[in-house]
């Protein structure tokens, strides 16, 4: 079994490498060797993520994706999560997540029966955690909008700062 670590952050301004050391230490604690790192800055509320699909194309049956939390791989709507999960399960790729203790056993278990039972339990837990991640994502939007409105009313919210360099480049290209 090869282990592929997947690190993701939603925007270019966020640090996708933030959890690299944590995942490395976690892998060592389970006596796993990470074969490759797949790193991207894409929202996991959308299905199309180039590095994730490069990882899925690279992985072979029996390999595993190592992630920090389930929300690193999905905050997808139910239909898109079903598509992604099907790709993962149809290719017999395991997900080992630091926040899903039952998945840690995939690193050491050799018994077919135990693997089968754990796969069933983890599939159910993945669905629950995927639904939770999606709910958090959708619930956060209105709270964020309310916070912005309140900050605007109080004169504390100024919006995104002007990107002077970008505006200069636009002027150069449009002339």
N, C-alpha and C positions, 0 to 999 in steps of 0.2 A: 504494500500500500504506500503510495506516494502522498505526501501532504502538501497542499497548495494553500498558502496564506492569502487571504483577500482583505485588503484594507481599502476603505472608502470613506470619503467625506463628500458632502453635498455640493459645495461650491469651491471654486478655485481659491478663494480667500481662506478656506479652512485647510487644516493640515491633515491630509490623509495618512501621513506617516506617524501620527500621534500615538497610535497603539502598537507600533512595530516592536518596540522593546518588550512590552507587556506580552504580546503574542509569542515572541521568541522565548521568553522565560516560561510561559505556560507550556509551550511545546517541549521544552527541556524537562519540565516537571513530569510530563507524561512519557518521557523518553522517545519523543518523536523528532524526526529531522525534517525541517521544512525544505522541500525540493525547489520551490520557486515562490516569488512574491508577485501578486497581481494588485496593482495600486491604481486607483482612479478617483477623480473628483467629479462625481455624477450623482444626481438625486436617485435614491433607491425607491422613489415614488413613481419612477418610470421604468419600464421593462428594458428598453434598449440601453445597455451599458457595455461598451466595447471590451473593457478588460474582463468583466465577468464572463462574457461570452467567449473570449479568448481562452480563459481558464477552463470553461466547460468544453471547449473544443480540444484542449490539451489533455484533460483528465481522461483516464480510462476506467473501466469498471473496477470497483474496489478502492479507488483513490478517494481522498477526502479533501474537502474545503475547510480550512481552519479560519474561524472568524471570532471577533471579540464578542459580538452580540448579534442576535438574530436581526435586529434592525439595521445592521450593516449590509445585509443581503436583501432585505425586503421591508418595504412600507407600501407595497403594491396593493391596488384594489384586488378584490377576490379573484376576478377572472384572470388577471395578469399573474397573480401568485400561483394559481392553478397551472398556468402554462409553464412558468419557471420551475415549479416543483416537479411537474411531469418530466421536464428535460433532465433534471437532477436525478429523479428516481428511475426513469427509463434507462439512464446511462449507469445506474447503480453506483452513483457517487454519494458518499456519506458527507454529512455536515457535522463538524465538530465545533461547538460553540462554547466559549467560556461561560456563558450564562445558561447553559443547558447541561447540567451535570450528567444526565443519563447518556449524553453523546460522548462523554470522555472515555467511556468503556470501549468505543470503537477502536481506540488506539492499541488496546491490549487483548481483546477477546478473540479467541480462536475457535470456540465451540459454535457450530452452525446453528443449533437451537437457540442459544443465547443471543447470537447475532440477529436472528430472525425476530425474536421477541423484542429486542432493543430497537430494531428497525421499525417495528410497528408502534412502539411507545414513542419513539422519537418523531415519527411521522405525525402522530397526533399532537405532540408537544410543539412541533414546528408550526402546525396550523394554528394552534392557540397563540403562540408567540407572534406569528405573522399577523394575526387578527389584532392582537394587542398593539403591535407596532403601527399598524395602519390606523387604529383608533387614536393613538397618541398623535399621529401626524395630522389627522383631520380635526381633532379637538384643539390642537395647538393653534391652528389658523385663526379661528374667531377670537381666541384669547389674545393672540398677537395683535390682531386688528384693533381690539378694544384698548389694548395698551398703547398703541400708536395714537389712537384718537384722544385718549386721556392725556398723553404727553403733549400732543399738539395743542389741546385746550389750555394746558399749563405753560405753553411756550417752551417746553423742554425738548421737543422733537424738531429737528431741523431737516430731517431726511438724509439721503445719501449725499456725502460731500461731492462737489463738482470735480470731475476728472479733467483737470486743465490740460494735461498731456494728451489725452484722447481728443479733446476738442481742437487742440493745435494740429494734430494729425489730420483730422477731418478737413480743416481749413486748407492744409497743404494739398490734399488730394482733390479737393473740389475746385481749386483754382486752375 
